[in-house]
Amino acid sequence: MPSQTRAAPASAYLLADNLDAALAAGEDLLACSMTWNAGSGRWSDEIARRRREQRQAVEEIRSIEMILVARMLKSRERAEDLAKKDERFTPIARLYSASTALLIEAVNEFGDATVHDFETGDAMTAYLRTRGLIAPDAPAPGEGETLAVTEEFLIAQRIRLGTLLDLAAAFLDTLELRYDLYDEDRQPVLEIQPGEADPNEALV
């Protein structure tokens, strides 16, 4: 039976790269956890150390979240590029763009320092609350409570992490079904068309 795959245009490889990176960021998020300390301890140095660790944990989660959002937004652009070159991808590209459109609103928020100032406990609890790590009506996590990122984590307060990862994985699977993205030695098999960027020079 003849193969249904063929060499991929550069836009397909660039899209796959961003989807891969988004999935990797999602896995990194799922590995994140933190223990909440509201300031208990016998010594001020101990309290200060715990507070620093707590803030660093929240900032690490937020940093990975921003990477994920950036990769998802870039993948939307690449999906649109691919749809212009291969009409078979037009329906799924439209569905993907519609499903991730809410992330566009997050860009301005990520750039607003006042929204993401973690110098006070209130700002940290607000972040945890809007991401679903604590209940909407909870004033703060319980003392010593461990908070772990799950697929229910709300990326940019809007979309479940699990939903985004499912979308990215499904699109990547579709690409691999349609194209020979790699040869037997795991080297990209590219069909670079006039006016199209070379992925070896720019993978994003």
C-alpha positions as CSV (number, residue, x, y, z in Angstrom):
1,M,0.0,0.0,0.0
2,P,1.5,3.4,-0.9
3,S,2.5,5.7,1.9
4,Q,0.1,8.5,2.7
5,T,2.8,10.7,4.0
6,R,5.2,13.0,2.1
7,A,8.0,15.5,2.7
8,A,6.8,18.4,4.9
9,P,6.9,22.0,4.0
10,A,9.0,24.1,6.4
11,S,5.9,25.6,8.0
12,A,4.8,22.1,9.1
13,Y,8.2,21.4,10.8
14,L,8.1,24.8,12.5
15,L,4.6,24.1,13.7
16,A,5.7,20.7,15.1
17,D,8.6,22.3,16.9
18,N,6.3,24.7,18.7
19,L,3.8,22.0,19.5
20,D,6.6,19.9,20.9
21,A,7.9,22.8,23.0
22,A,4.4,23.5,24.3
23,L,4.0,19.9,25.3
24,A,7.4,19.9,27.1
25,A,6.4,23.1,29.0
26,G,3.2,21.4,30.0
27,E,5.1,18.4,31.3
28,D,7.3,20.8,33.3
29,L,4.3,22.4,34.8
30,L,2.8,19.1,35.8
31,A,6.0,18.4,37.7
32,C,5.7,21.6,39.8
33,S,4.5,21.7,43.4
34,M,5.0,23.8,46.4
35,T,4.4,23.7,50.2
36,W,2.6,26.7,51.6
37,N,4.0,28.3,54.8
38,A,2.0,31.2,56.1
39,G,4.8,32.5,58.3
40,S,5.1,29.9,61.0
41,G,8.4,29.2,62.6
42,R,10.4,29.9,65.7
43,W,13.0,32.2,64.1
44,S,12.7,35.1,61.8
45,D,15.5,33.7,59.5
46,E,13.5,30.5,59.1
47,I,10.3,32.3,58.3
48,A,12.2,34.5,55.7
49,R,13.7,31.4,54.1
50,R,10.4,29.7,53.8
51,R,8.8,32.8,52.3
52,R,11.6,33.1,49.7
53,E,11.2,29.4,48.7
54,Q,7.4,29.9,48.5
55,R,7.8,32.9,46.2
56,Q,10.4,31.2,44.0
57,A,8.0,28.3,43.6
58,V,5.2,30.5,42.5
59,E,7.4,32.5,40.1
60,E,8.8,29.2,38.6
61,I,5.2,28.1,37.9
62,R,4.4,31.4,36.3
63,S,7.5,31.4,34.2
64,I,6.7,28.0,32.7
65,E,3.2,29.1,32.2
66,M,4.4,32.1,30.1
67,I,6.6,29.8,28.0
68,L,3.6,27.5,27.3
69,V,1.4,30.4,26.3
70,A,4.1,31.9,24.0
71,R,4.6,28.5,22.3
72,M,0.9,28.0,21.9
73,L,0.5,31.5,20.3
74,K,3.4,30.9,18.0
75,S,1.9,27.5,17.0
76,R,-1.3,29.3,16.1
77,E,0.6,31.5,13.6
78,R,2.4,28.4,12.1
79,A,-0.9,26.6,11.8
80,E,-2.3,29.4,9.8
81,D,0.8,29.4,7.6
82,L,0.5,25.7,7.0
83,A,-3.2,25.9,6.1
84,K,-2.4,28.4,3.4
85,K,0.1,25.9,1.8
86,D,-1.9,22.7,2.4
87,E,-5.7,23.0,2.3
88,R,-6.1,19.6,4.1
89,F,-5.1,21.4,7.3
90,T,-7.6,24.3,7.0
91,P,-10.3,22.7,9.1
92,I,-8.1,21.6,11.9
93,A,-6.1,24.9,11.8
94,R,-9.4,26.8,12.2
95,L,-10.5,24.6,15.1
96,Y,-7.1,25.0,16.8
97,S,-7.1,28.8,16.4
98,A,-10.6,29.0,17.8
99,S,-9.8,26.8,20.7
100,T,-6.8,28.8,21.7
101,A,-8.1,32.3,20.9
102,L,-8.6,33.1,24.6
103,L,-4.8,33.0,25.1
104,I,-4.4,36.2,23.0
105,E,-6.1,38.1,25.8
106,A,-3.4,36.9,28.2
107,V,-0.5,38.7,26.4
108,N,-1.4,42.1,27.8
109,E,-1.9,40.7,31.3
110,F,1.5,39.0,31.2
111,G,3.1,42.3,30.3
112,D,1.4,44.1,33.2
113,A,3.8,44.1,36.1
114,T,1.1,45.2,38.6
115,V,-0.8,41.9,37.9
116,H,2.2,39.8,38.6
117,D,3.9,41.5,41.5
118,F,4.7,38.7,44.1
119,E,6.1,41.0,46.8
120,T,3.1,40.4,49.0
121,G,1.3,37.3,50.2
122,D,-2.0,38.7,48.7
123,A,-0.5,38.7,45.2
124,M,0.6,35.1,45.5
125,T,-2.7,33.8,46.8
126,A,-4.5,35.7,44.1
127,Y,-2.3,33.9,41.5
128,L,-3.0,30.5,43.1
129,R,-6.7,31.2,43.2
130,T,-7.0,32.3,39.6
131,R,-5.1,29.2,38.4
132,G,-7.4,26.8,40.4
133,L,-4.7,25.7,42.8
134,I,-6.9,26.8,45.7
135,A,-10.7,27.3,45.9
136,P,-12.1,30.6,44.6
137,D,-13.4,31.4,48.1
138,A,-10.3,30.2,50.0
139,P,-8.4,33.1,51.7
140,A,-5.2,31.1,51.5
141,P,-3.9,27.5,51.4
142,G,-3.7,25.7,54.7
143,E,-0.5,25.8,56.7
144,G,1.9,23.2,55.4
145,E,-0.4,22.3,52.5
146,T,1.2,20.9,49.4
147,L,-0.1,22.4,46.1
148,A,0.6,20.4,43.0
149,V,-0.1,21.5,39.4
150,T,-2.5,19.1,37.7
151,E,-4.3,19.1,34.4
152,E,-7.0,21.3,36.0
153,F,-4.5,24.2,36.3
154,L,-6.0,27.2,34.5
155,I,-3.5,28.6,32.0
156,A,-3.8,32.4,31.9
157,Q,-6.9,32.0,34.1
158,R,-8.8,30.7,31.0
159,I,-8.1,27.2,29.7
160,R,-7.4,23.9,31.5
161,L,-3.8,22.8,31.1
162,G,-5.0,19.3,30.2
163,T,-7.2,20.7,27.4
164,L,-4.3,22.7,25.9
165,L,-2.0,19.7,26.0
166,D,-4.7,17.5,24.4
167,L,-5.1,20.1,21.6
168,A,-1.3,20.3,21.0
169,A,-0.8,16.5,21.0
170,A,-3.7,15.9,18.6
171,F,-2.4,18.5,16.1
172,L,1.1,17.0,16.4
173,D,-0.3,13.5,15.8
174,T,-2.1,14.8,12.7
175,L,1.1,16.3,11.3
176,E,3.0,13.1,11.8
177,L,0.2,11.2,10.0
178,R,0.2,13.5,7.0
179,Y,3.9,14.1,6.7
180,D,7.3,12.4,7.0
181,L,8.6,15.0,9.5
182,Y,11.7,12.9,10.1
183,D,13.7,10.3,8.2
184,E,15.1,7.2,9.7
185,D,18.0,9.0,11.4
186,R,15.5,11.5,13.0
187,Q,16.6,14.3,10.6
188,P,13.9,16.7,9.4
189,V,12.6,16.0,5.9
190,L,11.8,19.4,4.5
191,E,10.2,20.8,1.4
192,I,11.2,24.5,1.5
193,Q,9.1,26.5,-0.8
194,P,10.0,30.0,-2.3
195,G,9.6,32.7,0.4
196,E,9.4,30.2,3.2
197,A,11.8,30.4,6.2
198,D,14.4,27.7,6.6
199,P,13.7,25.9,9.9
200,N,17.4,25.3,10.4
201,E,17.8,29.0,10.7
202,A,14.7,29.8,12.8
203,L,12.8,27.1,14.7
204,V,10.2,29.5,16.1
